[in-house]
Amino acid sequence: MQREELNARGGEVTEEETEFRRRRLPSQSILEGHNRERKKLIPPVLGIGNTQLISTIDTIIPEVVWVGLILDWHGVRNGIEVVSNFLKALWEIDNTKNRYRFSELCSNQILVEKLPEAMKLDVEIAFYTFRKVYECIGLDWAKGYECEEESSRRIIRTVSKYTNRFEQPYLIVVSTIIYSMALAEKMRFAPGTLPNIEAIVSNWGSDEAELASCSVRACSMTFFPHDGSEASEDWCKTFWRKNYQMSECR
């Protein structure tokens, strides 16, 4: 209602207008349920006990982008088999660690060196790229001839492609890890609860793919909490700091 119209009617508001406003406005305060810590307001969801929020960008992407590099190098189908065979072999040697984490792989060079030479060659391009760009220790086994500039371009392309957790590329990466864990019996699904990962790869955009994507995202949040280890935190910070520097130079 315009101010002029209200003034013309002496400021009166009809019953219809009152009812319309009542339905439009929230019946509760927007900040109701928030807790205050000094000048900081804590929303209800953060007030739930034993809850840990996970940042896909900050803490998951740096740990799994190596999978994306391998998928791009070998192609999706072959890449999935390369990654799953690699992880399964590592878990067969020692199944006590989260082998899908890049920071975990870097800190277990001796373990990786126990794998067959052909298996190491299949994943070498990804780890050589990281070694070249980020100067990671623990990757002496990964050899290559690519210059740092080409390795940097490969990283930039891969990060741009796999950072959106709602898009197909990222979901294929996470699905590959889930598939690898299932093969190694690190993860089991109750009958009727196994997501149709194949639909994410070959039938993207379908209802079946959407259901599988929801399951994959939810599943990843249960097995991928940020472990808080010093190695993981250092790696994630190094990853984004270096990527920021590379982006500035483009």
Buried (B, 14 or more C-beta within 10 A) or exposed (E): EEEEEEEEEEEEEEEEEEEEEEEEEEEEEEEEEBEEEEEEEEEEEEEEEEEEEEEBEBBBBBBBBBBBBBBBBBEBEEBBBBBBBBBBBBBEEEEEBBBBBBBBBBBBBEBBEEBEEEBBEBBBBBBBBBBBBBEBEBBEBBEBEBEEEBBBBBBBEBBEBBBBBEEBBBBBBBBBBBBBBBBBEBBEEEEEEEBBBEBBBEEBEEEBBEBBBEBBBEBBBEBBEBBEBEBBBEBBEBBBEBBEEBEEEE
